[in-house]
């Protein structure tokens, strides 16, 4: 009798749970482990046990993980986690949940990576393909876990996957039919020893490239253009501020209109001002998604229709209230300096900026150019508050707020004047106060709604 492969799963949030369920459906023995002990984790562990697997919460049994044939790592587990540094565990082959789900798929994959904009581009590419009547779920770091898609009885036409650097770090066979790189800038320096190491994990997108691979690259980002190296496959570019070179296929902006070019044929899509997305940076995201969807088979008419109906994502420049001439914007997904710079450059009104959370290693002085002339006051909070204050206090008004997140939002309300924007764009991770950036964004939205209701009750 053939021995069942023993699959270890690290992490019992959405991705880890999905990987465990996929492994069980394939007849593999599962040992799932999470250091957390929330209700969500315990519920997932109970589900796995009910289906014949093993699961634990509140810590890791190193000996059991070391006995596995492979360990599937959820994207929320940092590469420097103590359990992964254990000598016994390090001896076990390790793959990301992205890789494990991919191994069970037969549908083609359109993968999106980059530092910023990848969630919006992923969601928009999936939306454009659905507008063209393809079955195209968004998966990975957005939507559902890739392992969950692999469990579906009906094979999708395309799967649009947001791929983080942590997921790409532990791939083996992952090979998207279409790959998109939105942009590159320093990030996760709390987890990576250098920017080069971070970029190296992103470059794994091209690791299994073939001549039939197709790549959609930010032509205005030098680091993005260099990232594939000599990887085979057809390359297309998208550009917002500069012309697309003659003879090159891709997307660009001409006279304020988004345009697709396939070889020598050009197709105007719609005016950039007609995009229902907040912020000029979304022109780049829209072009990246449009070019990728076109390569996947969507026609210009459906792309045009999809661009005009996409409503954006929660927690990414999401307007949550507009009362008493104060605009409240939830940009909780801005977990790094570059993303906050993008948000600030989209502001056209005096801004009260909420900045803080768990520090990720970047200097906040990098924000100064974007802050000047836009930000009237900064509220520093969370674990990073003292660092934020030290970096910025000589340059603009800054106030450090201690206590809970409610106090942060209430202080912002007291500082905001008619005509202002209150912008939550933290440039930090959320883990000092919240489970993730979504939890932080929901807390912001809830507290703002309560303040507005109180003021107008």
C-alpha positions as CSV (number, residue, x, y, z in Angstrom):
1,X,0.0,0.0,0.0
2,X,1.4,3.4,-1.0
3,X,2.1,5.7,1.9
4,X,0.0,8.9,1.9
5,X,2.1,12.0,1.5
6,X,2.2,14.0,4.7
7,X,1.5,17.7,4.1
8,X,2.2,20.2,6.8
9,X,0.3,23.5,6.7
10,X,1.6,26.6,8.5
11,X,-1.2,29.1,9.2
12,X,-4.9,28.5,9.6
13,X,-6.3,31.8,8.1
14,X,-8.0,31.8,4.7
15,X,-5.1,30.5,2.6
16,X,-3.9,27.9,5.1
17,X,-7.4,26.5,5.7
18,X,-7.9,26.3,1.9
19,X,-4.6,24.4,1.4
20,X,-5.5,22.0,4.2
21,X,-8.9,21.3,2.6
22,X,-7.3,20.8,-0.8
23,X,-4.8,18.4,0.6
24,X,-7.5,16.4,2.4
25,X,-9.5,16.2,-0.9
26,X,-6.5,14.7,-2.6
27,X,-6.2,12.0,0.0
28,X,-3.1,13.4,1.7
29,X,-2.5,13.4,5.4
30,X,-2.7,16.9,6.9
31,X,-1.0,18.4,9.9
32,X,-2.0,22.1,10.2
33,X,-0.4,24.4,12.8
34,X,-0.9,28.0,13.8
35,X,0.7,29.9,16.6
36,X,-2.5,32.0,17.0
37,X,-5.5,30.9,18.9
38,X,-8.4,33.0,17.7
39,X,-11.9,31.8,17.2
40,X,-11.3,31.7,13.5
41,X,-8.2,29.5,13.9
42,X,-9.9,27.1,16.3
43,X,-12.9,26.8,13.9
44,X,-10.6,26.0,11.0
45,X,-8.7,23.4,13.1
46,X,-12.0,21.8,14.1
47,X,-13.0,21.6,10.4
48,X,-9.7,19.9,9.5
49,X,-10.0,17.4,12.3
50,X,-13.6,16.6,11.3
51,X,-12.3,15.6,7.8
52,X,-9.6,13.3,9.2
53,X,-6.6,15.7,9.5
54,X,-4.6,16.8,12.4
55,X,-4.6,20.5,13.5
56,X,-3.3,22.6,16.4
57,X,-3.5,26.2,17.5
58,X,-1.6,28.2,20.1
59,X,1.8,26.9,19.1
60,X,3.8,24.7,16.8
61,X,4.8,21.0,17.3
62,X,8.1,21.1,15.6
63,X,8.6,17.3,15.6
64,X,5.3,16.8,13.8
65,X,6.2,19.5,11.2
66,X,9.6,17.9,10.8
67,X,7.9,14.6,10.0
68,X,6.1,16.0,7.0
69,X,7.1,15.5,3.4
70,X,6.3,19.1,2.5
71,X,5.3,22.2,4.3
72,X,2.8,24.6,2.8
73,X,3.4,28.1,4.1
74,X,0.5,30.6,4.3
75,X,1.3,34.2,3.0
76,X,0.8,35.6,6.5
77,X,3.8,33.7,7.9
78,X,6.9,35.8,7.6
79,X,10.0,34.1,6.1
80,X,11.9,34.8,9.3
81,X,9.3,33.2,11.6
82,X,10.9,31.2,14.5
83,X,9.3,27.9,13.4
84,X,10.8,28.2,9.9
85,X,14.3,28.9,11.4
86,X,14.1,25.6,13.4
87,X,16.8,23.2,12.1
88,X,14.5,20.3,11.9
89,X,11.8,22.2,10.0
90,X,14.3,23.8,7.7
91,X,15.2,20.3,6.4
92,X,11.6,19.8,5.1
93,X,10.8,21.0,1.5
94,X,8.8,24.2,1.7
95,X,6.3,25.7,-0.7
96,X,3.9,28.6,-0.6
97,X,0.2,28.1,-0.7
98,X,0.3,29.8,-4.1
99,X,2.5,27.0,-5.4
100,X,0.4,24.3,-3.7
101,X,-2.8,25.6,-5.3
102,X,-1.2,26.0,-8.7
103,X,0.0,22.4,-8.7
104,X,-3.7,21.3,-8.6
105,X,-4.9,23.7,-11.3
106,X,-5.5,23.1,-15.0
107,X,-6.8,26.7,-15.8
108,X,-4.4,29.3,-17.2
109,X,-3.2,31.9,-14.6
110,X,-2.8,35.6,-15.0
111,X,-0.5,36.7,-12.2
112,X,0.0,40.2,-10.9
113,X,2.9,41.3,-8.7
114,X,4.6,44.5,-7.8
115,X,5.0,46.8,-4.8
116,X,1.8,48.9,-5.1
117,X,-1.3,48.7,-7.2
118,X,-1.3,44.9,-7.5
119,X,-4.6,44.4,-5.7
120,X,-6.4,47.0,-7.8
121,X,-4.9,45.6,-11.0
122,X,-5.8,42.1,-10.1
123,X,-9.4,42.9,-9.3
124,X,-9.7,45.1,-12.4
125,X,-8.2,42.5,-14.7
126,X,-10.6,39.9,-13.4
127,X,-13.5,42.4,-13.8
128,X,-12.5,43.1,-17.4
129,X,-12.3,39.4,-18.2
130,X,-15.7,38.9,-16.6
131,X,-17.0,41.8,-18.7
132,X,-15.9,39.7,-21.7
133,X,-17.9,36.8,-20.3
134,X,-15.0,34.7,-19.1
135,X,-15.2,32.9,-15.8
136,X,-12.3,34.6,-14.1
137,X,-12.1,34.7,-10.3
138,X,-9.6,36.9,-8.5
139,X,-7.4,34.9,-6.1
140,X,-4.2,34.8,-4.1
141,X,-3.8,37.8,-1.8
142,X,-7.1,39.1,-3.0
143,X,-10.5,37.3,-3.4
144,X,-10.1,33.6,-2.5
145,X,-7.1,31.5,-1.9
146,X,-5.7,29.7,-5.0
147,X,-6.2,26.4,-3.2
148,X,-9.9,27.2,-2.8
149,X,-10.2,27.8,-6.6
150,X,-8.5,24.5,-7.2
151,X,-11.3,22.8,-5.2
152,X,-14.0,24.1,-7.5
153,X,-15.8,21.5,-9.6
154,X,-16.0,23.8,-12.6
155,X,-12.7,24.8,-14.2
156,X,-12.5,28.6,-14.6
157,X,-11.5,30.1,-18.0
158,X,-8.8,32.2,-16.3
159,X,-7.6,32.7,-12.7
160,X,-6.3,36.2,-11.9
161,X,-3.8,35.9,-9.1
162,X,-2.3,38.6,-6.9
163,X,1.2,37.2,-6.0
164,X,3.2,38.7,-3.1
165,X,6.9,38.5,-2.7
166,X,6.5,36.1,0.2
167,X,4.4,33.7,-1.9
168,X,6.8,33.9,-4.8
169,X,9.8,33.2,-2.5
170,X,8.6,29.6,-2.1
171,X,7.5,28.5,-5.6
172,X,8.7,25.5,-7.6
173,X,6.6,25.0,-10.7
174,X,4.4,28.2,-10.6
175,X,4.3,29.4,-14.2
176,X,1.6,32.0,-15.1
177,X,0.6,32.2,-18.7
178,X,0.5,36.0,-18.3
179,X,2.5,37.9,-15.8
180,X,2.1,41.6,-14.8
181,X,4.5,43.8,-12.8
182,X,2.9,47.0,-11.7
183,X,5.9,48.8,-10.2
184,X,8.8,48.3,-7.7
185,X,10.0,50.3,-4.7
186,X,11.5,49.4,-1.3
187,X,9.1,47.5,1.0
188,X,9.1,44.9,3.7
189,X,12.5,46.0,4.9
190,X,11.5,44.7,8.3
191,X,11.5,41.2,6.8
192,X,14.2,41.5,4.0
193,X,17.8,42.1,4.6
194,X,17.9,44.4,1.5
195,X,15.9,45.9,-1.3
196,X,17.8,43.5,-3.7
197,X,16.6,40.5,-1.7
198,X,13.0,41.8,-1.9
199,X,13.3,42.3,-5.7
200,X,14.9,38.8,-6.1
201,X,11.7,37.2,-4.7
202,X,9.6,39.3,-7.1
203,X,11.8,38.1,-10.0
204,X,10.7,34.5,-9.2
205,X,7.6,35.4,-11.3
206,X,9.8,34.7,-14.3
207,X,11.5,31.6,-12.9
208,X,9.6,29.1,-15.0
209,X,9.2,31.3,-18.1
210,X,8.9,29.7,-21.6
211,X,8.7,31.2,-25.1
212,X,4.9,31.1,-24.8
213,X,4.9,33.3,-21.6
214,X,3.5,36.8,-22.0
215,X,4.7,39.7,-19.7
216,X,3.0,43.0,-19.1
217,X,5.6,45.5,-17.6
218,X,5.6,49.0,-16.3
219,X,7.7,50.7,-19.1
220,X,8.3,53.7,-16.9
221,X,9.9,51.8,-14.1
222,X,13.5,51.0,-14.6
223,X,13.5,48.3,-11.9
224,X,10.5,46.6,-13.5
225,X,12.0,46.6,-17.0
226,X,15.2,44.9,-15.6
227,X,13.4,42.4,-13.4
228,X,12.8,39.6,-16.0
229,X,16.5,39.6,-17.0
230,X,16.8,37.3,-20.0
231,X,13.5,35.4,-19.3
232,X,11.8,34.2,-22.5
233,X,8.4,35.2,-23.6
234,X,6.6,38.1,-25.3
235,X,6.9,41.5,-23.5
236,X,4.4,44.4,-23.6
237,X,4.5,47.7,-21.7
238,X,2.2,50.2,-20.2
239,X,3.1,53.8,-19.9
240,X,1.2,56.8,-18.5
241,X,3.5,59.8,-18.9
242,X,5.7,58.9,-21.8
243,X,5.1,57.5,-25.3
244,X,5.1,53.8,-26.1
245,X,7.9,53.1,-28.5
246,X,6.9,52.6,-32.1
247,X,6.2,48.9,-32.9
248,X,5.9,47.9,-29.2
249,X,2.5,46.5,-28.1
250,X,0.9,47.6,-24.9
251,X,-1.1,50.5,-23.5
252,X,-0.5,54.3,-23.1
253,X,-2.2,57.6,-22.7
254,X,-2.6,60.0,-25.6
255,X,-4.4,63.3,-25.3
256,X,-6.0,62.1,-22.0
257,X,-7.3,58.9,-23.5
258,X,-6.3,55.4,-22.6
259,X,-5.2,53.5,-25.7
260,X,-4.4,49.9,-26.5
261,X,-1.8,49.0,-29.2
262,X,-1.5,45.4,-30.6
263,X,1.4,45.5,-33.1
264,X,0.4,48.4,-35.3
265,X,-3.4,48.4,-34.5
266,X,-4.5,51.0,-32.0
267,X,-7.8,51.1,-30.1
268,X,-8.9,54.1,-28.0
269,X,-10.6,52.9,-24.8
270,X,-11.9,55.8,-22.8
271,X,-10.9,59.1,-21.4
272,X,-8.7,58.8,-18.3
273,X,-11.0,61.3,-16.5
274,X,-13.9,58.8,-17.0
275,X,-12.2,56.1,-14.9
276,X,-14.4,55.6,-11.8
277,X,-11.3,55.3,-9.6
278,X,-9.8,57.9,-7.2
279,X,-6.2,59.1,-8.0
280,X,-4.1,59.5,-11.1
281,X,-2.0,56.4,-10.3
282,X,-5.0,54.3,-11.2
283,X,-4.4,55.2,-14.9
284,X,-1.4,52.9,-14.7
285,X,-3.4,50.2,-13.0
286,X,-6.1,50.5,-15.6
287,X,-3.7,50.2,-18.5
288,X,-1.9,47.2,-16.9
289,X,-5.2,45.4,-16.4
290,X,-6.4,46.4,-19.9
291,X,-3.3,45.1,-21.6
292,X,-3.3,41.9,-19.6
293,X,-7.0,41.3,-20.3
294,X,-6.5,42.0,-24.0
295,X,-3.7,39.4,-24.1
296,X,-6.0,36.9,-22.4
297,X,-8.6,37.4,-25.2
298,X,-10.9,40.2,-24.1
299,X,-12.0,42.5,-26.9
300,X,-11.8,46.3,-26.8
301,X,-15.5,46.8,-26.4
302,X,-15.7,44.6,-23.3
303,X,-12.5,46.2,-21.9
304,X,-14.0,49.6,-22.4
305,X,-17.2,48.6,-20.7
306,X,-15.4,47.0,-17.8
307,X,-13.2,50.0,-17.2
308,X,-16.2,52.2,-17.0
309,X,-18.0,50.0,-14.4
310,X,-15.2,49.0,-12.0
311,X,-15.8,50.6,-8.6
312,X,-12.4,50.0,-7.0
313,X,-11.4,48.2,-3.8
314,X,-12.2,48.6,-0.1
315,X,-9.3,50.1,1.9
316,X,-7.6,51.6,-1.2
317,X,-8.4,55.3,-1.4
318,X,-12.0,54.5,-0.4
319,X,-14.2,57.4,0.4
320,X,-16.1,56.5,3.6
321,X,-17.8,59.8,4.5
322,X,-18.2,63.3,3.2
323,X,-19.9,65.4,5.8
324,X,-19.6,69.0,6.9
325,X,-17.3,69.5,3.9
326,X,-14.7,67.1,5.4
327,X,-13.8,64.1,3.2
328,X,-12.8,60.9,5.0
329,X,-10.7,58.5,3.0
330,X,-9.7,54.9,4.0
331,X,-6.4,53.9,2.5
332,X,-5.5,51.3,5.0
333,X,-3.9,49.1,2.4
334,X,-1.1,51.6,2.1
335,X,1.3,49.6,4.2
336,X,4.5,51.1,2.9
337,X,6.0,54.5,2.1
338,X,5.6,54.3,-1.7
339,X,1.9,53.5,-1.4
340,X,1.3,56.5,0.9
341,X,3.2,58.8,-1.5
342,X,0.8,57.6,-4.2
343,X,-2.2,58.5,-2.0
344,X,-0.8,61.9,-1.0
345,X,-0.2,62.8,-4.7
346,X,-3.9,62.1,-5.3
347,X,-5.0,64.7,-2.7
348,X,-6.3,68.0,-4.0
349,X,-7.5,69.4,-0.6
350,X,-5.6,70.2,2.7
351,X,-5.0,66.9,4.4
352,X,-4.9,65.6,7.9
353,X,-2.8,62.4,7.6
354,X,-3.0,59.4,10.0
355,X,0.4,57.8,9.9
356,X,1.5,54.8,12.0
357,X,1.2,51.2,13.0
358,X,4.1,48.7,13.0
359,X,7.3,50.1,11.6
360,X,8.6,48.3,8.4
361,X,12.1,49.8,8.3
362,X,11.8,52.8,6.0
363,X,12.5,56.4,6.9
364,X,9.4,58.6,7.0
365,X,11.5,61.5,5.7
366,X,10.9,59.8,2.3
367,X,7.4,61.2,2.5
368,X,8.5,64.9,2.8
369,X,8.2,65.9,-0.9
370,X,4.7,64.4,-1.1
371,X,3.7,66.0,2.3
372,X,4.7,69.5,1.4
373,X,1.9,71.7,0.2
374,X,-0.7,69.0,0.8
375,X,-0.7,67.9,4.5
376,X,-1.8,70.4,7.1
377,X,-1.1,68.1,10.0
378,X,0.1,64.5,10.7
379,X,-1.3,62.3,13.5
380,X,1.3,59.7,14.5
381,X,0.1,56.6,16.3
382,X,0.8,53.0,17.1
383,X,4.2,51.3,17.6
384,X,5.8,53.5,14.9
385,X,4.6,56.8,16.4
386,X,7.9,57.9,18.1
387,X,9.8,57.1,14.9
388,X,7.3,59.0,12.7
389,X,7.5,62.0,15.1
390,X,11.3,62.0,15.2
391,X,11.5,61.9,11.4
392,X,8.9,64.6,10.6
393,X,8.6,66.9,13.6
394,X,11.1,69.5,12.2
395,X,9.3,69.7,8.9
396,X,5.5,70.1,9.6
397,X,3.0,70.0,12.4
398,X,2.8,66.5,13.9
399,X,1.0,65.2,16.9
400,X,1.5,61.8,18.6
401,X,-1.7,60.2,19.9
402,X,-1.4,57.4,22.4
403,X,-4.1,55.0,23.4
404,X,-6.5,53.2,21.1
405,X,-7.4,53.7,17.5
406,X,-10.7,55.4,18.4
407,X,-8.7,58.2,20.0
408,X,-6.7,58.6,16.8
409,X,-9.8,59.0,14.7
410,X,-11.4,61.4,17.3
411,X,-8.4,63.6,17.3
412,X,-8.4,63.7,13.5
413,X,-12.0,64.8,13.6
414,X,-11.1,67.6,16.0
415,X,-8.3,68.9,13.8
416,X,-10.2,68.7,10.5
417,X,-11.5,72.0,9.1
418,X,-14.2,72.5,6.4
419,X,-12.6,71.7,3.0
420,X,-10.1,69.2,4.5
421,X,-9.5,65.5,3.8
422,X,-8.8,63.1,6.7
423,X,-6.7,60.4,5.1
424,X,-5.8,57.1,6.7
425,X,-2.8,56.1,4.7
426,X,-0.5,54.6,7.4
427,X,2.7,53.6,5.6
428,X,3.0,50.8,8.2
429,X,1.9,47.3,8.8
430,X,-1.3,46.9,11.0
431,X,-0.2,44.2,13.3
432,X,0.4,46.3,16.4
433,X,-3.4,46.9,16.8
434,X,-5.2,44.9,14.2
435,X,-5.3,41.4,12.5
436,X,-4.5,42.9,9.1
437,X,-5.0,46.1,7.0
438,X,-8.6,45.1,6.3
439,X,-9.4,44.9,10.0
440,X,-7.8,48.4,10.4
441,X,-9.8,49.8,7.5
442,X,-13.0,48.4,8.9
443,X,-12.3,49.9,12.3
444,X,-11.7,53.3,10.6
445,X,-14.9,53.1,8.6
446,X,-16.9,52.1,11.7
447,X,-15.5,54.9,13.9
448,X,-16.0,57.5,11.2
449,X,-19.6,56.4,10.7
450,X,-20.2,56.7,14.5
451,X,-18.7,60.2,14.6
452,X,-20.8,61.4,11.7
453,X,-24.0,59.9,13.2
454,X,-23.2,61.5,16.5
455,X,-22.6,64.9,14.9
456,X,-25.9,64.7,12.9
457,X,-28.0,62.7,15.3
